[in-house]
Amino acid sequence: DFHSNRERVITFDKTMNWEINDWLNLANENEFDINNDNKLFYLTHDGISICLSQNGRLGMVSLR
């Protein structure tokens, strides 16, 4: 929100060294849908899509 009254779920500076298990833990804690097509992981939830490599490198974040 514009008044900074809400705590951020993800900040990129904290996630730069994350591995796939860190992302999966975040996804499970926040009830994200998790899809794995053997090449990429897709984490989706309420207008947010996160695409990750198998080792957890961030490939894309989409806000809808």
N, C-alpha and C positions, 0 to 999 in steps of 0.2 A: 504494500500500500504506500501511498505518497507521503504519509506522515511518519513512516518508520516505526509504527506501533506493533508490527508483526515480526516475529523472529524468522530469519531466513532458513529455509530447509537446506539449500545447497549453496555454498560459496566456492567458486572455482579455485581460489588460492589454496583451500584446504584439500581439494580433491586431486590436485595435479600428480601426486605420487600414489594414488589409490590403486589397489589391485582389484581384480574382479570380485573377490569375496567382500571387500569393503562396499562396493556398489550393490551387491546382492543383499547385504545386510541392510543398507539404507532402503532398498526397494521393499524388502519384507517388512521393515519397521513402519513404512509409510503406505503399505498396501498397494504398491505398484504391481501391474501385470508384468510378468517376465516371460519373454519369448527368446529362444535360442535356436538359431537356424544352422548351427555347427560352424558358422563363420563369424557371426555377430550376435551380440545380445541386444535386445530391445526392451527398455523399461518404459512403461507408459502408465499415466495416471492423470485424469482430469485436466487435459490440455497440455500436458508435458510429455514429450517423447525424448528419450535419451538413447543414443546408439553407442555401443561399446565393442571393442575388439575382444577376443577371447581372453586376453591377458588383462583387460580392464582399462585400456587406453580409451579416452573419450574421443569419439568421432564426430558426434553431432548432438546438439540440444535444440529441440523445436518447441516453441510455445505457441499454442493455438488459441 
